[in-house]
Amino acid sequence: MFGSLLSKLQILNTCAFSGARTPVTTVFTRGMMKTHKGAAKRWIKTAKGFKRGKVGRKHGNAGWSQRLLQHKDGKTESMGKGHGDMNKRLKRLLPYH
């Protein structure tokens, strides 16, 4: 398919520029993948997978127990056995991280 298309392009290019008979080659490349900016702001790449901050700690925490709030501190990771689909999706969303 690309061979016939390439030969047609070369014929058209040599006919259009009748003075110069050098063949013009066209290189077909894959497009670059786009980074999902929402995922890039939330997830950080680690050696084994990805990690993100836990939810529910930004505002509206008055009246909650210290034990619950400490449980929501820190980071959570998407690695290990049960997170295969999540890691696959994150690799597609963050191709250059």
C-alpha positions as CSV (number, residue, x, y, z in Angstrom):
1,M,0.0,0.0,0.0
2,F,2.7,2.5,1.0
3,G,5.0,1.4,-1.8
4,S,2.4,2.3,-4.5
5,L,1.5,5.5,-2.7
6,L,5.2,6.4,-2.5
7,S,5.8,5.8,-6.2
8,K,2.8,7.9,-7.1
9,L,4.2,10.8,-4.9
10,Q,7.6,10.5,-6.6
11,I,6.0,10.6,-10.1
12,L,3.9,13.7,-9.1
13,N,6.9,15.4,-7.6
14,T,9.1,14.8,-10.7
15,C,6.2,15.9,-13.0
16,A,5.6,19.1,-11.0
17,F,9.3,20.1,-11.0
18,S,10.2,19.1,-14.5
19,G,13.6,20.8,-14.3
20,A,14.8,18.6,-11.4
21,R,14.5,14.8,-11.8
22,T,15.6,13.8,-8.2
23,P,13.1,11.5,-6.5
24,V,11.5,12.9,-3.3
25,T,11.2,10.4,-0.5
26,T,8.5,10.6,2.1
27,V,9.0,9.2,5.6
28,F,5.9,8.0,7.5
29,T,6.3,8.2,11.3
30,R,4.0,7.6,14.2
31,G,2.6,10.6,15.9
32,M,3.6,11.4,19.5
33,M,1.3,10.3,22.2
34,K,-0.2,13.1,24.3
35,T,0.2,13.2,28.1
36,H,-3.0,13.4,30.0
37,K,-2.6,16.6,32.1
38,G,-5.1,15.7,34.8
39,A,-3.3,12.4,35.4
40,A,0.1,14.1,35.3
41,K,-0.9,16.5,38.1
42,R,-2.1,13.7,40.3
43,W,0.2,10.7,39.7
44,I,4.0,10.4,40.2
45,K,6.0,7.6,38.6
46,T,8.0,5.3,40.9
47,A,10.2,2.4,40.3
48,K,7.4,-0.2,40.8
49,G,4.3,1.8,39.6
50,F,2.6,5.1,40.4
51,K,1.6,6.9,43.5
52,R,-0.8,9.7,44.3
53,G,-2.0,11.7,47.4
54,K,-5.0,10.3,49.3
55,V,-8.4,12.0,48.8
56,G,-10.5,13.9,51.3
57,R,-7.9,16.0,53.1
58,K,-8.0,19.3,51.3
59,H,-10.8,21.1,53.2
60,G,-13.8,20.6,55.4
61,N,-11.9,18.5,58.0
62,A,-13.2,20.3,61.1
63,G,-14.9,18.0,63.6
64,W,-13.2,14.8,62.3
65,S,-11.2,12.7,64.6
66,Q,-7.4,12.8,64.5
67,R,-7.3,9.1,63.8
68,L,-9.4,9.4,60.7
69,L,-7.4,12.4,59.5
70,Q,-4.1,10.6,60.1
71,H,-5.4,7.7,58.1
72,K,-6.0,10.1,55.1
73,D,-2.4,11.5,55.3
74,G,0.3,10.3,53.0
75,K,0.4,8.6,49.7
76,T,-1.3,5.6,48.1
77,E,0.3,3.5,45.4
78,S,-1.0,1.6,42.4
79,M,1.4,-1.3,42.4
80,G,1.2,-4.9,43.3
81,K,-1.1,-7.7,42.2
82,G,-4.5,-6.1,42.1
83,H,-3.6,-3.0,40.2
84,G,-2.5,-4.4,36.8
85,D,-5.3,-2.7,34.8
86,M,-4.6,0.6,36.7
87,N,-0.9,0.5,35.8
88,K,-1.7,-0.3,32.2
89,R,-4.1,2.7,32.0
90,L,-1.6,5.0,33.7
91,K,1.2,4.0,31.3
92,R,-1.0,4.9,28.4
93,L,-2.1,8.2,30.0
94,L,1.5,9.2,31.0
95,P,3.7,7.9,28.2
96,Y,6.7,10.1,28.9
97,H,6.9,10.0,32.7
